[in-house]
Amino acid sequence: MTCYLTDTTDPEEVAAAFQEKVFTAVKLYPARATTNSAFGVTDYERVAPVLECMAGLGMPLLIHGEVTDPEVDVFDREAVFIDRVLHPLRRRLPELRLVLEHITTEEAVDYVISGGPNLAATITAHHLVINRNAIFAGGIRPHLYCLPIAKRERHRLALRRAATSG
């Protein structure tokens, strides 16, 4: 199973669970970024010891890559996360294995493609099918709203190219 990373996660417990094959990875949700993320990370410095431990173990970090700063537009949260959080993290711990989960932007596609062997990503199927216009086509369609939110058409097309690139 994966471990839900919080500000108080103990690196020794993560290491022991990984070595015992209880945890296969750690999941990082920024606090309040999406459903069930209320106990997610609020301060990346507080989880640095866990991330350093994981880098040494070769344990993957699975990231919901969005900032939650209310000053950042909801459609820009992923791109800002890459600049503010992911890029500095990878400079600090280049050996850390990372999976940027359910990417939604052309910037994320480009970042992952150029990121080297310790960086991968997942794509959610509906992001290959809809863009942000679908949420409002014919009125507000709340069943098409989920986080991370669908983006512009250029982002959907970049995701499709990545998903079908081999």
SENUMAR-739257 format. One record per residue (C-alpha): residue number from 0; x, y, z; residue in three letters. Coordinates in Angstrom, 2 decimals, padded with zeros to 5 digits, m for minus. Layout:
BEGIN
{num NUM u X v Y w Z residu Ala}
...
This chain:
BEGIN
{num 0 u 000.00 v 000.00 w 000.00 residu Met}
{num 1 u 001.00 v 003.65 w m000.13 residu Thr}
{num 2 u 001.65 v 005.81 w 002.90 residu Cys}
{num 3 u m000.27 v 009.11 w 003.20 residu Tyr}
{num 4 u 002.39 v 011.74 w 003.89 residu Leu}
{num 5 u 001.61 v 014.29 w 006.60 residu Thr}
{num 6 u 003.69 v 016.96 w 008.31 residu Asp}
{num 7 u 004.27 v 014.52 w 011.18 residu Thr}
{num 8 u 005.14 v 011.34 w 009.26 residu Thr}
{num 9 u 008.13 v 009.61 w 010.87 residu Asp}
{num 10 u 010.95 v 008.73 w 008.43 residu Pro}
{num 11 u 011.93 v 005.69 w 010.50 residu Glu}
{num 12 u 008.40 v 004.28 w 010.29 residu Glu}
{num 13 u 008.35 v 004.83 w 006.54 residu Val}
{num 14 u 011.72 v 003.09 w 006.14 residu Ala}
{num 15 u 010.68 v 000.14 w 008.31 residu Ala}
{num 16 u 007.38 v m000.28 w 006.45 residu Ala}
{num 17 u 009.15 v m000.09 w 003.09 residu Phe}
{num 18 u 011.74 v m002.66 w 004.12 residu Gln}
{num 19 u 008.97 v m004.96 w 005.42 residu Glu}
{num 20 u 007.17 v m004.50 w 002.07 residu Lys}
{num 21 u 004.13 v m002.92 w 003.75 residu Val}
{num 22 u 004.55 v 000.41 w 001.93 residu Phe}
{num 23 u 005.57 v 000.51 w m001.72 residu Thr}
{num 24 u 005.45 v 004.30 w m002.03 residu Ala}
{num 25 u 004.47 v 007.51 w m000.26 residu Val}
{num 26 u 001.64 v 009.74 w m001.48 residu Lys}
{num 27 u 002.02 v 013.51 w m001.12 residu Leu}
{num 28 u m001.15 v 015.58 w m001.16 residu Tyr}
{num 29 u m000.73 v 019.29 w m000.51 residu Pro}
{num 30 u m003.18 v 020.04 w 002.31 residu Ala}
{num 31 u m006.64 v 020.89 w 000.98 residu Arg}
{num 32 u m005.64 v 020.43 w m002.68 residu Ala}
{num 33 u m008.22 v 017.75 w m003.43 residu Thr}
{num 34 u m010.66 v 015.27 w m001.89 residu Thr}
{num 35 u m009.39 v 013.67 w 001.34 residu Asn}
{num 36 u m006.31 v 015.87 w 001.52 residu Ser}
{num 37 u m007.15 v 017.77 w 004.73 residu Ala}
{num 38 u m004.23 v 016.11 w 006.53 residu Phe}
{num 39 u m001.81 v 016.56 w 003.65 residu Gly}
{num 40 u 001.46 v 018.46 w 003.65 residu Val}
{num 41 u 001.39 v 022.09 w 004.76 residu Thr}
{num 42 u 005.15 v 022.65 w 005.03 residu Asp}
{num 43 u 007.64 v 020.93 w 002.72 residu Tyr}
{num 44 u 010.52 v 021.54 w 005.14 residu Glu}
{num 45 u 008.73 v 019.46 w 007.77 residu Arg}
{num 46 u 008.62 v 016.45 w 005.44 residu Val}
{num 47 u 012.18 v 016.88 w 004.15 residu Ala}
{num 48 u 013.55 v 014.15 w 006.49 residu Pro}
{num 49 u 011.02 v 011.66 w 005.08 residu Val}
{num 50 u 011.89 v 012.61 w 001.49 residu Leu}
{num 51 u 015.62 v 012.32 w 002.18 residu Glu}
{num 52 u 015.06 v 008.87 w 003.73 residu Cys}
{num 53 u 012.98 v 007.81 w 000.71 residu Met}
{num 54 u 015.68 v 008.98 w m001.70 residu Ala}
{num 55 u 018.19 v 006.76 w 000.10 residu Gly}
{num 56 u 015.84 v 003.78 w m000.05 residu Leu}
{num 57 u 014.84 v 004.23 w m003.69 residu Gly}
{num 58 u 011.23 v 004.52 w m002.53 residu Met}
{num 59 u 008.88 v 006.35 w m004.93 residu Pro}
{num 60 u 007.06 v 009.56 w m004.02 residu Leu}
{num 61 u 003.65 v 009.93 w m005.68 residu Leu}
{num 62 u 002.63 v 013.58 w m005.89 residu Ile}
{num 63 u m000.68 v 015.35 w m006.37 residu His}
{num 64 u 001.06 v 018.35 w m007.92 residu Gly}
{num 65 u m000.91 v 021.47 w m007.17 residu Glu}
{num 66 u m000.38 v 024.50 w m004.98 residu Val}
{num 67 u m003.24 v 025.60 w m002.74 residu Thr}
{num 68 u m002.34 v 029.28 w m002.45 residu Asp}
{num 69 u m005.65 v 031.17 w m002.84 residu Pro}
{num 70 u m003.82 v 033.82 w m004.87 residu Glu}
{num 71 u m003.08 v 031.23 w m007.61 residu Val}
{num 72 u m005.78 v 030.73 w m010.24 residu Asp}
{num 73 u m007.23 v 027.20 w m010.12 residu Val}
{num 74 u m006.20 v 026.64 w m013.74 residu Phe}
{num 75 u m002.55 v 027.51 w m012.92 residu Asp}
{num 76 u m002.11 v 025.42 w m009.76 residu Arg}
{num 77 u m000.15 v 022.60 w m011.45 residu Glu}
{num 78 u 002.25 v 024.84 w m013.38 residu Ala}
{num 79 u 002.94 v 026.90 w m010.25 residu Val}
{num 80 u 003.54 v 023.70 w m008.26 residu Phe}
{num 81 u 006.18 v 022.64 w m010.77 residu Ile}
{num 82 u 007.98 v 025.98 w m010.44 residu Asp}
{num 83 u 007.61 v 026.52 w m006.68 residu Arg}
{num 84 u 007.79 v 022.99 w m005.28 residu Val}
{num 85 u 008.77 v 020.26 w m007.73 residu Leu}
{num 86 u 011.72 v 021.90 w m009.43 residu His}
{num 87 u 013.41 v 022.92 w m006.12 residu Pro}
{num 88 u 012.69 v 019.47 w m004.68 residu Leu}
{num 89 u 014.34 v 017.73 w m007.62 residu Arg}
{num 90 u 017.38 v 020.02 w m007.40 residu Arg}
{num 91 u 017.67 v 019.19 w m003.70 residu Arg}
{num 92 u 017.09 v 015.43 w m004.08 residu Leu}
{num 93 u 017.81 v 014.39 w m007.68 residu Pro}
{num 94 u 017.94 v 010.71 w m006.71 residu Glu}
{num 95 u 014.37 v 010.75 w m005.34 residu Leu}
{num 96 u 012.04 v 008.69 w m007.53 residu Arg}
{num 97 u 008.95 v 010.77 w m008.35 residu Leu}
{num 98 u 005.62 v 010.18 w m010.04 residu Val}
{num 99 u 003.65 v 013.34 w m010.77 residu Leu}
{num 100 u 000.12 v 011.96 w m010.66 residu Glu}
{num 101 u m002.73 v 012.88 w m012.99 residu His}
{num 102 u m000.94 v 015.65 w m014.87 residu Ile}
{num 103 u m003.14 v 018.13 w m016.70 residu Thr}
{num 104 u m000.89 v 020.66 w m018.45 residu Thr}
{num 105 u 001.46 v 020.94 w m021.37 residu Glu}
{num 106 u 004.04 v 022.29 w m018.90 residu Glu}
{num 107 u 003.84 v 019.09 w m016.86 residu Ala}
{num 108 u 004.18 v 016.95 w m019.99 residu Val}
{num 109 u 007.29 v 018.87 w m021.05 residu Asp}
{num 110 u 008.73 v 018.76 w m017.53 residu Tyr}
{num 111 u 008.30 v 015.01 w m017.22 residu Val}
{num 112 u 009.63 v 014.26 w m020.72 residu Ile}
{num 113 u 012.79 v 016.22 w m019.96 residu Ser}
{num 114 u 013.04 v 015.01 w m016.36 residu Gly}
{num 115 u 015.20 v 011.93 w m016.65 residu Gly}
{num 116 u 014.82 v 008.39 w m015.35 residu Pro}
{num 117 u 013.65 v 009.27 w m011.81 residu Asn}
{num 118 u 010.58 v 011.17 w m012.99 residu Leu}
{num 119 u 007.34 v 009.77 w m014.38 residu Ala}
{num 120 u 003.70 v 010.81 w m014.56 residu Ala}
{num 121 u 000.20 v 009.46 w m014.77 residu Thr}
{num 122 u m002.70 v 010.86 w m016.77 residu Ile}
{num 123 u m006.36 v 010.54 w m015.81 residu Thr}
{num 124 u m008.47 v 009.31 w m018.73 residu Ala}
{num 125 u m011.03 v 012.11 w m018.63 residu His}
{num 126 u m008.25 v 014.69 w m019.11 residu His}
{num 127 u m007.64 v 013.06 w m022.50 residu Leu}
{num 128 u m011.28 v 013.55 w m023.48 residu Val}
{num 129 u m012.45 v 016.89 w m022.04 residu Ile}
{num 130 u m011.05 v 020.37 w m021.73 residu Asn}
{num 131 u m012.25 v 023.09 w m019.37 residu Arg}
{num 132 u m015.01 v 024.19 w m021.77 residu Asn}
{num 133 u m016.83 v 020.91 w m021.12 residu Ala}
{num 134 u m017.52 v 021.97 w m017.54 residu Ile}
{num 135 u m019.69 v 024.83 w m018.83 residu Phe}
{num 136 u m021.08 v 023.50 w m022.13 residu Ala}
{num 137 u m024.86 v 023.89 w m022.05 residu Gly}
{num 138 u m024.74 v 025.26 w m018.50 residu Gly}
{num 139 u m022.68 v 024.28 w m015.49 residu Ile}
{num 140 u m021.95 v 020.54 w m015.60 residu Arg}
{num 141 u m020.66 v 019.75 w m012.10 residu Pro}
{num 142 u m020.09 v 016.05 w m012.86 residu His}
{num 143 u m017.20 v 017.17 w m015.12 residu Leu}
{num 144 u m015.58 v 019.18 w m012.33 residu Tyr}
{num 145 u m012.91 v 017.34 w m010.38 residu Cys}
{num 146 u m009.42 v 018.12 w m009.15 residu Leu}
{num 147 u m007.10 v 018.59 w m010.77 residu Pro}
{num 148 u m009.42 v 020.57 w m012.97 residu Ile}
{num 149 u m009.43 v 020.12 w m016.75 residu Ala}
{num 150 u m007.45 v 022.79 w m018.60 residu Lys}
{num 151 u m007.39 v 024.46 w m022.03 residu Arg}
{num 152 u m007.53 v 022.46 w m025.27 residu Glu}
{num 153 u m003.76 v 022.85 w m025.86 residu Arg}
{num 154 u m003.14 v 021.00 w m022.59 residu His}
{num 155 u m005.55 v 018.19 w m023.50 residu Arg}
{num 156 u m003.79 v 017.76 w m026.82 residu Leu}
{num 157 u m000.36 v 017.67 w m025.13 residu Ala}
{num 158 u m001.63 v 014.96 w m022.76 residu Leu}
{num 159 u m002.95 v 012.93 w m025.69 residu Arg}
{num 160 u 000.39 v 013.22 w m027.52 residu Arg}
{num 161 u 002.21 v 012.05 w m024.39 residu Ala}
{num 162 u m000.21 v 009.20 w m023.74 residu Ala}
{num 163 u 000.13 v 007.88 w m027.27 residu Thr}
{num 164 u 003.83 v 008.57 w m027.75 residu Ser}
{num 165 u 005.08 v 005.17 w m026.71 residu Gly}
